[in-house]
Amino acid sequence: MLTFAQLVAFLLAATLITASPGPDNLLVLGMGMSRGRRHGIAFGLGCAFGCLSHTLLAVVGVSALVAASPVALTVLQVGGGLYLVWLGWNAVRSSGAARIGPAGNADESLARLFLKGCLANAVNPKVILFFLSFLPQFVLPANGSAALQLAQLGIVFTLQAAVLFGLLGWFSGAIGAWLQHHPKAGPWLDRGAGCVFIGLGLRLIWAR
């Protein structure tokens, strides 16, 4: 089991990292702005719980294999980059508020948005490498099974990410309400957000 000091140190570090600007934060913000707080929260929770897939990979050691294989890493990195470019392109083509997702699909269910958030996180190779390098730093050999500690750390990371992304989705919904009263701002926010995501995707592909 994790010690109290071990848990506090990890939670502080994880919170600082999650709160830092990144693709997931921008995706949650864009979703909440375009469709409201419920949709932003659903997508944010999906992004958070997508971390469980990386936790599983870290526990079974697959992340180490991916990090050691240039071919596997390149495939994953290009796939994640293309997904971000696709999200950005749809935002650029959209004519409403800053929407992140397929144009003309405003009635998308909360469950589907949750799954989409999971996918957006799961295909990001930087998160895999992050979990591989970050989680083991907080494993203490004296505390027993390393695999069990990794699993616990991954769950803690997921839960704090769910709280932070949920709050981001909640407050971004208020921004969306403001946009309803200022419709002319919507298309420009769409284009700006789309360019950001396309840039992030291209940067991720180029970084390989």
N, C-alpha and C positions, 0 to 999 in steps of 0.2 A: 504493500500500500504506500501511497505517497505521504510524506511527512508534511506537517503544516508549513514549515519553512520552504520546503521544496515546492509546494503548491502555490504559495504566495509569490515566490520569485518567478515561477513560470507564468502565473496569471498576469502579473505586471508586465512582463516582457511581451506576452501574447497580445495583451490589450493595446500596448503601444504600437505593435506591428500592424494589428488589424485596423487601428484608427488612422494609420498613415494612408495618404492618397494612393489609390491603385485602381486597376481595372474593375474589380468587384464593387468597390465603393461607387465608382462612376456609373456602373450598370444599374445598381440599386437606385441611385439618385435619379437617373434618367427614367427608369420604370415608374417610380413613384410620381415624378413630375408629369408624366404623360397620362397615367391611368388612375392615379389616386393612391392613397396610403395603403389600402388593403392589398392592392396589387404589388406595390413596392415592398411591403412587408413579406408577402408570399415569395417574391423573387429573392429578397434578401435572405430569408430563412433557407431557401434552396441553395443559395451560394454558401451559406454557413454549413449546412449538413452535407454539402459536397465534400467537405473536409474529411468526412468519415472514410471516403474511398482512399484518400491519401494516408490516413491512419492505418487502414488495413494493409496497404502496400508497404508502409514502413515496418509494420509488425512482422510481416512474412518475408521481408527482405527484397521484394521486387523493385523497390525504389533504387536500391543499390545497383541492381542489374541494369536498370534504365540509365542511371547516371554513368555507368561504365561502358554503355553501348552507344557509340556516336550515331549509329543508324536508327536505333529505337528512339533516342532523344530527339533527333532531327524530325522524325515522323510526327512525334507528339507535339513538338514545338511548332512545326508548320501547320498542323491541324488546329491547334489552339489559336494561332495567328489568323488563319483563314476564317475561323469562327467569329473573331472580333471584327475582322474586316466586313464580314457578312452582316453583322449587327449594325455596324456603322453605315453601310451602304443603304440598308433599309431605313435608317434614321434620316439620311440625306434625302432619300426619295419621298419621305413622308411629308405631308402638308399640314399636320396638326402640331400639337405640342411636342416637345422633345421626346419622341417615342423610340424605345429601344426594342426592336422586335419586328416581325413581319408587318408591313404596312396594311392597313385596313383590317386588322384583327383585334379590335378593341374589346371584343366579347370573349377573349381567351380566358379560360377558366383559371381559378387560383391554383388548382392542382397542377395544371399544365405549366403555369408560370413557376411553381415550385420546382418541378422537374427540370425546367429550362435553366433555372438558377443552379441546380445541382450539376448540370452538364457544363455550364459556363465555367464553373470552378474545377470540375474533374478534368477538363481538357487542357488546363493551364499547366505546362511543364514546370514553370517556375515554382508553383505550389508544391509539386512533388519534390523538387530539389530542396525547397525550403524545409519541408517536413523531415527530409533525410538528414539535413545538417542541423536543424534547430532542435527537434525533439530529443535526440540522444544526449544533448548537452545537459539535460535535466534528469537523466537517468542515473541513479545512485546504485552501484553494485551491491552495497550493503543492505539495500532494501528488498532484495529478492529478484524475482524474474524480470529481466529487462523487457521482454515482450509484454508482460502485464503492465509495467510502468508506461511503456510507449502507448499502449491502448488507453490507459487512464489519461495520459497527457493529451492524446488526440481528442478524447471526448471533452475534456476541459476546454481545449482550444475551440472546439465546435460550439460549445454552449456559450462561451463569451462572444464568439463571432455572431451567433444568433441574436444575442441581446443588442450588440452594436449595430448590426445590419437592420434589425427590426426597428430600432430607434431612427436610423437613417431613413428607412422607408416611411415611417410615421411622419416625420417632419418634411420629407420631400413631398408628401401628399398635400401639405399646406401650400407649398409652392405651386403645385398643380391647380389648386383652387384659385390662386391668384391669377394664373394664366387664363382661367375661364373668363375672367373679366378684362383680360388684355389679349385677345386672340391674335392680334397682329404680331405679337412677340413670338408666338409658337413656331412658325416656319424657320425663323432665324436661330432659335434655340435648337431646333432639329438639326439644322445644317452644322451648327457649331459642335453639338454633341457627336454627330456622325463623323465629322472630321477627326475629332479626338479619338474615337474608337478605331477608325481606319488607321490613324497614326500609330496607336498602340499595337494593333495587329501587325502592321508592317514592321514595326520595331522588333516585335517578338520573333517574326520570321527572319529578319535580318540578323538578329543576335545569335542565330545558330552557327 
